[in-house]
């Protein structure tokens, strides 16, 4: 799941070196937190959140394969 | 129609005829549909003329009761044999071949990271409409891929959107591209065009506005296109995504 987010994010941003995904697991839930460069926020969120939501749909498939539920959040760079 | 929630209203001289007509149109056996008799019709007249016609509603007994996604039937015909599908390699210039290669690699990468074991067959298809640019079709082939379609093609559309964005980013420009699963979109397109014509007939016969099931934008577009030149009906989309639906009413 983490690799999927990294792959999508790295492919869409201008600064792939600044893509970081943090993963936290709790029971059968997986929480992913995606960090990208400030200039790239728009690329991974998309108009009306369309990119982020599509990524979540694809993540759901990957999660279902492992019998898990997944939650993706996109955060401002620290 | 392999979609859940799909219903079809049929008008015929008798209930039995209506049921068998409906099953024929859907290409499904009698056991695969639930029948609701809306109007048993009335006797009178010669050969059923001037009598009230029977109306039945067929609801496809769907996979919804067993699972959430519509099942992918193993396509009996290989997509490549579709008349509109071009030969994968013949007559492609270098740029087209490179684009095909990039797009295939991107989609394979996504599938691998989604833990889906499948292969991708890529080809260019001629677009029947006024748009002359051939469209790149990426067809995903494998076992048990209904998970890649999702409710109302949600997953398939997400996969297409992300693939298209990544390919566009790599090429520096956008290209027309379709992601499909075992020819699902092509089959669905045919069914939707049939559905459009049938519902238009019904609108004309009953004089009442017909409301279709909620559909994603690309499917609604097909309905609008199919009935664009219909002499008696107009189509309109109503409601909000993701429940937006097409209505067909008399002009």
Interface residues (C-beta under 8 A of the other chain):
Chain A: X3 X4 X7 X8 X11 X12 X50 X51 X53 X54 X55 X57 X58 X60 X61 X62 X64 X65 X66
Chain B: X106 X109 X110 X113 X114 X115 X116 X147 X148 X150 X154 X155 X157 X158 X159 X161 X162 X165 X166 X169 X170
